[in-house]
Amino acid sequence: MSPDGTVAGDFDAVALAIAGARRLIALTGAGISVESGIPDFRSPGGLWSVFDPMEYATLSCFLDDPEKAWTLYRALGASLAGSQPNPAHRALADLERAGVLAGIVTQNIDGLHQAAGSRTVLEIHGEGTRLQCLRCRGLEPVRPAHLEPGPVPACAACGSPLKPNIVLFEEPVRDLGAISALVRTCDLMLVAGTSVEVAPASLLPEDVLARRGSLVEMNLEPTAITERGLGPDGYFIQGPLGTTLPMLAAALRARAGAGGIA
């Protein structure tokens, strides 16, 4: 948020840029879910201030000491439990329904884009709503009982310890082929709620810029992305996404006319 708590940005100009784009996709991060009550892992009070990620959030930790790993997973599950989509998630779903947004690449694991109604969602870090068995590859929904203190949840088919269906350190990211294919078709990327500091997600905006595309960055504060440049039709919009994304959707509706966006 800007220092005085206001929103800053030329929404009409961004709406014009989106109207002129061949294909718009969104890249989202933790900032879009903060207003749903899910803290950024790296923020004060976030998970990484309690658990050292290189100690608890690695594949090695899960394989060597599942009980230790599950102290983190239960804290993660508690942070996601009961969360609901906020107006930012719903605004992106509206843009997709209207045919304005081709899809979302998200670094989040909370499933809130899908809960809001988005259909094309590629989850680069997996998703935290199901558990997976690394031996038989089975999946099952996370249940409240899994988050209670007790034994490590086990696969009903083979008895192996279950882990959340998320990407741990030492594991490959998900859907990278589909993500790369989607980004190759994009000439305007909406970067929302992320500073995109970690590869391979950090390479996606660079790919758009390398093909002479542009970025619309929406964040609480300017980031390294802003400083490096947003491209010929790039813009920065500052403020909480639960406010700014609905404002952008409204600007697009106004430009398209009544009924232009569902």
N, C-alpha and C positions, 0 to 999 in steps of 0.2 A: 504494500500500500504506500502511496506517496506520503511524505511527512505529515501533511495536514489531514490525511484520511480520505482524500478525494480521488476520483478516477480521472485519468488523463489519457487522451488519445483522440485521434481523428477518426471516429467511427464511420462517417460518411465516406472518407477516402478509402478506408479499408474495405468497405462494402463495394466500392467501385472496383478496387483491385480484385476482389473475389469474383465479381461479376465478369471481369475480363480474363480470368484464369481458365486454362484448359481443364485442369484437375486440381482440386484442393484436397489435401489430407491433413489430419491432425496428429501431432505427436504430444502425448500428455505424460505428466509425471505427478509426483506426490502432491504438488500444490493444488491440483484440481480436487483432491479428496479431503483436504484439511477442513473445509467447511462442512464436511460430513462427519467430523469428529475423529478423523484418522490422522494422528500426528505424523509429520515427516520423520522418517527414521533418524535423519541426521540433525534434527532440530533439538534444542535443549529439552530434555525429558523424553526424547524419542528413544526407540529401542537401542540404538547404537550408543547411547549414553549409559545404558544399563548393561548391555551385553557386547563384548568385543566381537565384532562380526567375524574376524579371522580366527576366533577361538570357538565360537558357537555356530556360525552360519556357513560352515564348510561341509562338503560331502564327506571329508575325512572324519569330522566330528560325529556325523550321523552314523557312519559305518563303524567307528571305533567305540562310541559311547552314546547309543540312542537315548538313554535316559537324560544325559546332559543336554543333548540337542533339543529334547522335548521341553526343557525348561524355557528355552527361547520360543519354540513353536506355540506353546500354550500362551505365552505373553503376546505373541503375534496374533493368535486367534482371538484373544480377549480384546485386542485393539480393533479388530475387524467386526466383532460380533455386534449385531444390531445396527450397523451403519446403513444408511439409506442414501440414494442419489440426491445430490443437491442441484440447484438451478443450473450450474455449469454443465453437469452431465446431461441434464435434460435439454439444454440448448443445443449441444452437439448432436443429440439424437434427433431433435427437430430439423437440424440442418441436413442430416442424412436422409430423413424422410422426404425432405423437399428436393432432394437430388443435388444439393449444393456441395455436400461433403461426401467424398468417395469412400472414406474409411478412416479408422483410428488405429494408430500404433501407440500402445501404452506400455510404460514401464511399471505400472501399478499391478497389484495382484488381488485387488479387492472385488473385482467383478461388478463395480458400480456402473460402468458404461453399459454393460448388457442389461443390468437391472433398470436402467433409465430408458432402454429401448433401442440402443445402438445395435446394429446387426453385424457390420463388418468391423471386428475388433481383433487385432493381432497383439497378443500378450507376450512381449519379448522376454519377460521374467517369469512366465507361468502364471498360475492362478491359485489363490489360497482358499478356495471354497471346497476343494476335494483333497483327499489323501491318495497317495500312490504307493504301490508295492514295486520295489526295484527288481524283485525276482520274477514275478509273474506278470508285472505291468498292469495289474488291475487297479481300478480307480473306484473310490467310494466317497460320498459326501461327508464333509466335516459335520459331526454331531456335537451338541453341547457336552456330552459325556467325554468326548475326546479331550476337551479343554480342562477337565477336572483333574486334580492330583491323583496319581495312581500309576498303574503299569503303562508301559509304552503300547499304544494301539497296535494290534497285530492284524495281518492279512487273514481273512477268513478262509482263503483257499490254501495258503501254504504256511501260514504262521510267522512269516517274516515281519520285522518291524515296518510300520507304515511311516511315510514322511509326507508333509504337505506337497502338493503338486506345484511347487515353486522351484525356481532355479537357485541353487546354492552356489557359493563360491566353489570353484573346481568343476562345475557342470557347464555344458554348453547352453547358450541362450536358445530360446524357442522361435520357431517360425521365421528364421532369418531369410530363407529363400523367398517366402511369400512377401515378407516385409520389403526386401530388396526389389522385388518385382513391382510392388505397389509404389514405392518411392520413385522408381524409374519413370513412372507415368505422370509424376507430380511436377507442376511448375510453380505451385504456391503451397507452402507448408505452414500450418498454424501450430506454433510451438507454445503450449499452454501448461503452466505450472511446473516447469522444469528448467534447470540451467544446463542440462544435457552435458554433464561433465565426464560420464563414464562410457567407454566404448563397449559394445559397438553402437549404442544409441547415439553417441556423440557424433558419429560419422554420417548420420542420416541428413541432418541439415546441411552439412558440408557437401554432400552429394547433390542436393537440390541447387545450392549456390554454384557448384562447379558446372552445372548444366545451364547456367544463366537464369535460374529460377530465383524466387524471393521467399522471404520468411515474414510472417506476421507473428511477432513475439508478444505474448500476454503473460505478464508476471507481476509480482508485487514490487520488485525492484529490477533495475537494469542488471544484466548479467554479462558474462564474457561473450555471449552470442551477440548482444547489442553492440558491444565494443568492436567486435570483428566486422560488423556490417551485416545488413539484412537483405541486401540485393536491390535491384533497380526499382522494384515495386514493394519494398519492405517497409514495415511500420512496427512501432512499439506502442503497446497499450498497457498502461500501468493501473493496477488496482486488483481487488479480490475477484477471482474468476466467477464466483456466484453472482456478481454484479456485472462484470464486463462482458462475459460471454452472452448473457441474455440481451444486453444492450447492443452487441454486435448483431445478434439474430434479429432484433427489432429494426436496426438500420437496414438489414438486408430485406426484411419484409416491406419496409417503407419504399425501398428502391424497386422491388418487384411488383408492388401493388398489393391490394387486399387479396388474401388467399395465396400469396406467393410462397409462403413457408407455413407448414402445418403448425 
